[in-house]
Amino acid sequence: MERLYRRRVPEGELVNLELARLLQELSREVRRQIGILVNRFGELAYVIVGTDRGIMIPELADYPLGRRMLRGLRLIHTHLKYEPLTDDDLTDLAMLRLDLVAVLLESEPPQVQLAWLTPAATGAHPYHVEPPQPLARFQFDFPAFIASREAELTKAAPAAAEVGKGGERGILISVSQAGHEEAADSLEELQELSRTAGVQVLDTVVQRPRSLNPRTLMGEGKLRDVLAQLKYLLPRLTGRGVQMSRLMGGIGGRGPGETKLEIDRRRIRDRIAKLERVLEELSAGRYQRRQKRVRAGVPIVSIVGYTNAGKSTLLNALTRSEVFTENLLFATLDTSTRRLRFPREREVIITDTVGFIRSLPASHMGAFKATLEALQDADLLLHVVDCSSPRCAEQVEQVDRILEELGLADKPRLVVFNKNDLLAGLKRKNPLAFMKVRQLTRRLGAITLSACDATTLEPLLIELERRFWPGKGSP
């Protein structure tokens, strides 16, 4: 097997028949798959001995991809049975940008099956798979093939390069036994969260299994398709050198990597402890300020609602403030408090809070501690709803559920339907959703307005004054 490195493949061929027969013979003898990576000069750059099911390609440090479309290596390997190209083979091809992948099928005379990369259309596989054919009759002009492949891929490269601009990229995976509409809504929300975090979404995958796999959550087949890149992470960890090594000579010795992991863990624990102390100090300061407001008898209004419903925009419109606002989920992560003045020297304290989201984990409640404390002291919860959202009713239910979990279900509440300037567009695009919004408005007794239009705020101001100073009216 070591002597394989002395062999060469004729420049114009995929692999010569003699070498193919030798690979199959060795593979049958050791009962393992054997692969070779051949460069464009016909030299065997790597010889790989795998298992009976597959091979593990090493780190190709001598053949970096750089700005090239293809790596300059072709993979040829054996299968112990008459088994065509597998998903792993095609994953090797796509992720390592190989010139092509060929499998030698266990047959007599030998047969070969090829696959190569193509500039795939949206939703299509980025490769072409040829049917098996006898190797002896296989005619292949490899230099011409490579020239045409690289020209085709280079021509399509500018459009593909646009995807890579910006920050991180990711694939979103939704595994749920919920209904199709609910799963779609959840995935759409996840896309918005990704956009907020600066993650560019390349693709979305939805799986609705009959039963959840307790070990992998999603089905093993789908997991293999989506996270196939992990296959390449394990061998590449060795490239980090001694810094991440966990091995060291001597009894009871610890490698430098083991020490580094312990240092990292200690630093993380220290950072958490420090943040908790800061949070406690801030909480004490907020408590003192709240007590002053309570003693002064100033009513407190807390704005609550689903994330991105326009709570901060409404606070700015009511109090002429400049709290940060943007069309992002969780644009507000801390409480903002402002005074709203009425005639006759009346005023209320309005507090903007972090937005809620569906299925808020209990572990995240600590991150919203400032918000929760503000809600406990509120005399009125101003529930702001994005009435232009097709999921308007579901978002109202989610906020109600979270408030109930926080023990705030009995707090006085006033519902405000924000973004009514977008209802005309909703009516055109989704008449059924528009009708549901109208029905929900009547059922909840909601006040409809647009936080971007100050002329629509008067009904809200009148209702707030009526709530806190009933019967006194305005001058």
C-alpha positions in Angstrom: 0.0 0.0 0.0 2.9 2.4 0.7 4.2 1.6 -2.8 1.0 3.2 -4.2 2.7 6.6 -3.8 5.2 5.6 -6.6 2.4 5.3 -9.1 1.2 7.9 -11.5 -2.1 8.4 -13.4 -1.7 9.4 -17.1 -2.4 13.1 -17.4 -5.4 12.7 -19.7 -7.1 9.9 -17.7 -9.3 9.7 -14.6 -7.5 6.5 -13.4 -5.9 3.8 -15.4 -7.4 0.3 -15.3 -4.4 -1.4 -13.7 -4.4 1.0 -10.7 -8.2 0.6 -10.3 -7.9 -3.2 -10.2 -5.1 -3.0 -7.6 -7.2 -0.7 -5.4 -10.1 -3.1 -5.5 -7.8 -6.1 -4.8 -6.3 -4.4 -1.8 -9.7 -3.3 -0.5 -11.1 -6.8 -0.7 -8.0 -8.1 1.1 -8.2 -5.7 4.1 -12.0 -5.5 4.0 -11.8 -1.7 4.1 -12.5 1.1 1.7 -9.3 2.5 0.1 -9.2 6.0 -1.5 -6.6 8.0 -3.3 -6.4 11.8 -3.9 -4.8 12.5 -7.2 -3.5 15.9 -8.2 -3.7 17.4 -11.7 -0.2 16.1 -12.5 -1.3 12.6 -12.0 0.5 12.2 -8.7 -1.0 10.3 -5.7 -1.0 13.1 -3.1 -2.8 11.0 -0.4 -3.6 7.3 0.1 -6.5 6.8 2.6 -7.5 3.6 4.4 -10.9 3.8 5.8 -13.4 1.4 7.4 -15.8 -1.0 5.7 -18.4 1.9 5.5 -16.4 4.9 4.5 -13.2 7.0 4.6 -12.1 10.0 6.5 -10.3 12.6 4.4 -7.4 14.3 6.2 -6.7 18.0 6.4 -5.5 19.0 2.9 -2.9 21.5 4.1 -0.8 21.1 1.0 -3.7 22.0 -1.3 -5.4 25.1 0.1 -8.4 26.3 -1.7 -7.7 30.0 -1.6 -9.6 31.9 -4.3 -9.8 28.9 -6.7 -13.1 27.3 -7.6 -11.7 23.8 -7.3 -9.0 22.3 -5.0 -6.9 20.6 -7.6 -7.5 17.1 -6.2 -9.8 14.3 -7.4 -11.0 11.5 -5.0 -11.1 7.9 -6.3 -12.1 5.2 -3.8 -13.5 1.8 -3.5 -16.8 0.4 -2.2 -16.9 -3.2 -0.8 -20.2 -3.8 -2.4 -21.9 -2.7 -5.6 -22.9 0.5 -3.9 -23.3 3.8 -5.8 -22.0 7.2 -4.6 -23.3 7.9 -1.1 -24.4 11.2 0.7 -21.0 11.2 2.4 -19.2 11.1 -1.0 -21.2 14.0 -2.3 -20.7 15.9 0.9 -16.9 15.4 0.5 -17.2 16.7 -3.0 -19.2 19.8 -2.1 -17.5 20.9 1.1 -13.9 20.2 0.0 -14.5 21.6 -3.5 -12.8 18.6 -5.1 -12.3 18.4 -8.8 -14.5 15.3 -8.9 -15.4 12.2 -6.9 -15.3 8.7 -8.4 -16.3 5.4 -6.8 -15.0 2.0 -8.0 -17.9 -0.4 -7.8 -17.2 -4.0 -6.8 -17.9 -5.7 -10.1 -16.2 -7.5 -12.9 -15.2 -5.9 -15.1 -14.7 -2.8 -12.9 -17.3 -0.1 -13.1 -17.0 3.6 -12.1 -19.4 6.3 -11.1 -18.6 10.0 -11.1 -19.9 13.2 -9.7 -18.7 16.8 -10.1 -19.7 20.3 -8.9 -22.1 22.5 -10.8 -23.3 26.1 -10.3 -26.7 24.8 -9.0 -29.9 26.8 -9.2 -31.7 27.7 -6.0 -33.0 24.7 -4.2 -31.0 22.2 -6.4 -28.0 20.1 -5.5 -24.7 21.7 -6.4 -23.4 18.6 -8.2 -24.1 16.3 -11.1 -24.0 12.6 -10.7 -23.3 10.3 -13.7 -24.7 6.7 -13.9 -22.2 3.8 -13.4 -20.3 2.7 -16.5 -17.6 0.2 -17.3 -14.1 1.6 -16.6 -12.5 -0.1 -19.6 -14.7 1.7 -22.0 -14.6 5.0 -20.1 -13.1 7.8 -22.2 -12.1 10.9 -20.3 -10.2 14.0 -21.3 -9.4 15.3 -17.8 -7.6 18.6 -18.7 -10.5 19.7 -20.9 -13.0 18.6 -18.3 -11.3 20.7 -15.6 -11.0 23.7 -17.8 -14.7 23.7 -18.6 -15.7 23.1 -15.0 -13.6 26.0 -13.7 -14.9 28.3 -16.4 -18.5 27.4 -15.6 -18.0 27.8 -11.8 -16.1 31.1 -12.2 -18.9 32.5 -14.3 -21.4 31.8 -11.6 -19.1 32.9 -8.8 -20.1 36.7 -8.6 -23.7 35.9 -7.7 -22.6 33.3 -5.1 -20.1 35.8 -3.6 -23.0 38.2 -2.7 -24.2 35.6 -0.2 -20.9 35.8 1.7 -20.9 39.5 2.4 -21.5 40.7 5.9 -21.2 38.8 9.1 -21.9 35.3 10.1 -24.0 32.9 8.0 -26.2 30.1 9.2 -28.8 27.5 8.3 -31.9 27.5 10.4 -33.4 24.2 11.4 -37.0 23.8 12.8 -37.9 20.5 14.3 -41.5 20.5 15.6 -44.6 18.4 16.0 -46.7 21.5 15.9 -49.0 22.4 13.0 -47.6 23.6 9.7 -48.7 27.2 10.2 -47.3 27.4 13.8 -44.0 25.8 12.7 -43.8 28.3 9.8 -44.4 31.2 12.1 -41.7 30.0 14.5 -39.2 29.7 11.7 -40.1 33.2 10.4 -39.5 34.6 13.9 -36.2 32.7 14.1 -35.2 34.4 10.8 -35.9 37.8 12.3 -33.8 36.9 15.4 -31.0 35.9 13.1 -31.3 39.2 11.2 -31.2 41.1 14.5 -28.0 39.2 15.5 -26.4 39.9 12.1 -26.5 36.3 10.9 -27.2 35.9 7.2 -29.6 33.0 6.6 -28.5 30.8 3.8 -31.3 28.2 4.0 -34.0 26.9 6.2 -34.8 23.3 7.0 -38.2 22.1 8.4 -38.8 18.7 9.8 -42.0 17.5 11.4 -41.2 14.0 12.7 -43.9 11.7 14.1 -41.8 11.3 17.3 -38.8 13.2 18.6 -35.5 11.4 18.7 -34.3 11.7 22.3 -30.6 11.5 21.2 -30.6 13.7 18.1 -33.9 15.5 18.3 -34.2 15.5 14.5 -34.1 12.4 12.4 -30.6 10.9 11.9 -31.0 11.1 8.1 -31.8 14.8 8.2 -29.1 15.4 10.8 -26.6 13.8 8.5 -27.7 16.0 5.6 -27.5 19.3 7.6 -24.5 18.9 9.9 -22.3 16.9 7.6 -19.5 19.5 8.0 -18.8 18.2 11.6 -17.2 15.3 9.8 -14.3 17.7 9.0 -14.0 19.4 12.3 -12.6 16.5 14.3 -9.4 15.8 12.2 -8.8 19.6 11.9 -8.7 20.1 15.7 -5.2 18.5 15.6 -4.1 21.5 13.5 -4.4 23.7 16.6 -1.1 22.4 17.8 0.1 21.9 21.4 -2.1 24.7 22.7 -5.2 22.4 22.7 -3.4 19.2 23.5 -4.8 17.2 26.4 -1.9 14.8 26.5 1.3 15.0 28.5 3.9 12.5 29.8 4.0 11.4 33.4 1.5 10.0 35.9 -1.2 12.5 36.7 0.1 15.0 34.2 -2.1 17.4 32.4 -1.6 18.8 28.9 -1.5 22.5 28.2 -4.9 22.2 26.6 -6.4 20.8 29.8 -5.0 23.7 31.7 -6.3 26.2 29.2 -9.8 24.8 29.4 -9.7 25.1 33.2 -8.5 28.7 33.0 -11.3 29.5 30.5 -13.9 28.0 32.8 -12.7 29.9 35.8 -12.7 33.2 33.9 -16.3 32.5 32.8 -17.3 31.7 36.3 -15.6 34.9 37.6 -17.3 36.9 34.9 -20.7 35.5 35.8 -20.2 36.3 39.5 -19.1 39.8 38.7 -22.2 40.4 36.5 -24.4 39.1 39.2 -22.9 41.5 41.7 -23.4 44.4 39.3 -27.0 43.3 38.7 -27.7 43.3 42.5 -26.2 46.8 42.9 -28.3 48.1 40.0 -31.4 46.4 41.4 -30.9 48.1 44.8 -30.6 51.4 43.1 -33.7 50.8 41.1 -35.6 49.8 44.2 -34.7 53.1 45.9 -35.8 55.1 42.9 -39.1 53.2 42.8 -39.7 53.8 46.4 -39.3 57.6 45.9 -41.9 57.5 43.1 -44.3 55.5 45.2 -44.0 57.9 48.1 -44.6 60.8 45.7 -47.8 59.2 44.6 -46.9 59.3 40.9 -48.7 56.6 38.8 -46.4 54.2 37.0 -47.2 52.8 33.6 -45.2 49.9 32.2 -45.2 49.3 28.4 -45.3 45.6 27.6 -45.8 43.6 24.5 -44.3 41.3 21.9 -40.8 42.2 20.7 -40.8 44.7 17.8 -44.3 45.9 18.4 -43.2 49.5 18.6 -43.0 50.0 22.4 -40.0 52.3 22.4 -41.4 54.3 19.4 -44.6 54.9 21.4 -42.6 56.0 24.5 -40.7 58.5 22.3 -43.9 59.8 20.8 -45.6 60.3 24.2 -42.7 61.8 26.0 -40.7 63.4 23.1 -37.7 61.3 24.0 -35.0 59.6 21.9 -34.9 56.1 23.2 -33.1 53.8 20.7 -35.5 52.3 18.2 -34.9 50.1 15.2 -36.9 47.5 13.2 -35.2 44.6 15.1 -36.2 42.1 17.6 -35.0 42.9 21.1 -33.8 46.4 20.1 -34.6 47.4 23.7 -32.7 45.2 26.3 -33.0 47.5 29.3 -35.7 49.6 30.9 -36.1 53.2 30.0 -38.1 55.5 32.2 -39.6 58.9 31.2 -42.2 61.3 32.6 -45.5 62.0 30.7 -47.1 65.3 31.8 -50.8 66.1 31.6 -52.7 69.4 32.2 -53.2 70.6 35.8 -49.6 69.5 36.6 -50.5 65.9 36.5 -47.9 63.4 35.4 -47.2 59.7 35.2 -44.0 57.7 35.0 -43.8 55.5 31.8 -41.3 52.6 31.7 -40.4 50.9 28.4 -39.5 47.2 28.9 -37.9 44.5 26.9 -40.1 42.7 24.4 -41.5 39.2 25.0 -41.2 36.3 22.6 -42.8 33.0 22.2 -41.6 30.1 24.4 -39.5 32.3 26.6 -37.2 29.9 28.5 -37.3 30.1 32.2 -33.4 30.4 32.2 -33.8 33.7 30.4 -36.0 35.3 33.1 -32.8 36.4 35.0 -31.7 38.4 32.0 -35.0 40.3 32.2 -34.8 41.0 35.9 -35.0 44.8 35.5 -38.1 44.5 33.3 -39.8 42.1 35.8 -39.1 44.5 38.7 -40.6 47.4 36.8 -43.7 45.4 36.0 -44.3 44.5 39.6 -44.5 48.1 40.7 -46.6 49.3 37.7 -50.1 50.7 38.3 -51.1 50.0 34.7 -49.7 47.7 32.0 -49.8 49.3 28.6 -50.0 46.2 26.3 -48.7 47.4 22.8 -49.6 45.1 19.9 -48.4 45.2 16.3 -51.8 45.0 14.7 -50.3 44.8 11.2 -48.8 41.4 11.9 -50.7 38.4 10.6 -49.8 36.7 13.9 -51.3 39.5 15.9 -53.7 37.3 17.9 -51.0 34.7 18.6 -48.7 37.4 19.9 -51.4 38.7 22.2 -51.8 35.2 23.6 -48.1 34.8 24.1 -47.8 38.0 26.1 -50.8 37.1 28.2 -49.3 33.7 28.9 -46.0 35.2 30.0 -47.7 37.8 32.2 -49.7 35.0 33.9 -46.5 33.0 34.5 -45.0 36.1 36.1 -48.0 36.5 38.4 -49.1 39.7 36.7 -52.4 38.5 35.2 -54.4 40.6 37.7 -52.6 43.9 36.9 -54.8 46.6 35.3 -54.2 46.5 31.6 -54.9 48.8 28.6 -54.4 47.3 25.1 -53.0 49.5 22.3 -53.0 48.4 18.7 -50.0 50.1 17.1 -49.0 50.5 13.4 -52.6 51.1 12.2 -51.1 53.0 9.3 -50.1 49.5 7.9 -53.5 48.0 8.1 -54.4 49.1 4.6 -51.6 47.0 3.2 -52.6 44.1 5.4 -56.2 44.4 4.0 -54.9 44.1 0.5 -52.5 41.2 1.1 -54.4 39.2 3.6 -58.1 40.2 4.0 -58.8 37.4 6.4 -56.1 38.5 8.8 -57.4 42.1 8.5 -60.9 40.9 9.6 -59.4 39.0 12.5 -57.6 42.2 13.6 -60.8 44.2 13.5 -62.6 41.5 15.6 -59.8 41.4 18.1 -59.8 45.2 18.4 -63.5 45.1 19.4 -63.1 42.1 21.7 -60.2 43.6 23.7 -61.5 47.2 23.6 -58.1 48.3 22.2 -57.1 51.8 21.3 -55.8 51.9 17.7 -53.0 54.3 16.8 -49.7 54.8 15.0 -46.7 55.7 17.2 -45.2 57.4 14.2 -48.1 59.8 13.9 -48.5 62.1 16.9 -52.1 63.1 15.8 -53.3 59.5 16.6 -52.2 59.6 20.2 -55.0 61.7 21.7 -57.5 58.8 22.4 -54.7 57.1 24.4 -53.9 60.2 26.4 -57.6 60.8 27.2 -58.0 57.2 28.3 -54.8 57.4 30.6 -56.1 60.5 32.2 -59.5 58.9 32.7 -57.9 55.9 34.3 -55.8 57.8 36.8 -58.0 60.8 37.5 -61.6 59.6 37.0 -64.3 62.3 37.0 -61.9 65.2 37.1 -61.5 65.6 33.3 -59.2 68.0 31.5 -59.3 71.8 31.7 
